[in-house]
Amino acid sequence: MSQDGLLPELFAQVHPRLKTPHLSQTMIGVVVSIVAAFTPISVLGEMA
C-alpha cells in the first residue's frame, strides 16, 4: 500500500539485510510500549 501512495513513504522502507519494514515496526513498538506503560495492570489483565 505504501508503494501505491496510500501510506507515507516511511512504511515502504525495508531493511537491506532483513527485508522487513523496520522503521514502521519500531514506531509501532514504541507506541505499544507507551500505552502499556500508562495502562493500569488490572485493565491489561482483563484485555489479555
N, C-alpha and C positions, 0 to 999 in steps of 0.2 A: 504494500500500500504506500510505503514511503517513496518507492521508486516511481509511482504514478503521480505523486504530488499531493496525495490525500493526507499525509502526515509530514511533519517537518523533516528536513534532511538529516537531522541528528539521529533519527531512528533507522536510517538506511545504512549508516556506517557500521562495518563489521570489522572484527579484529583480524589482522592479517594472518595470524597463525591458527587461531581457534575457529575462525569463520562464524562467530556468534555476534549478535548486536550488543557489544559490551557496554557501550555508553548508556543505552536505554535500560539495560539490566541493572547497572549501578544506580541510576536515577530512581528506578522503581524500588530497589533495595533500601535506599536512603529514606524514601517516603514511608515505606512499610515499617522500618525501624523507628522512625519518629512517631508514627501513630501508635505503635506497640509500646513505646516508652511512656506515652502520656495517657494510655487507656488503663483504667483500673483492672487489677488481676481478676476480679470477680467477673467482669464483663468479658475478658479474654477467655476465661474458663467456660462461660456459657456459649461463646461462639465456637469453641473447639469441641 
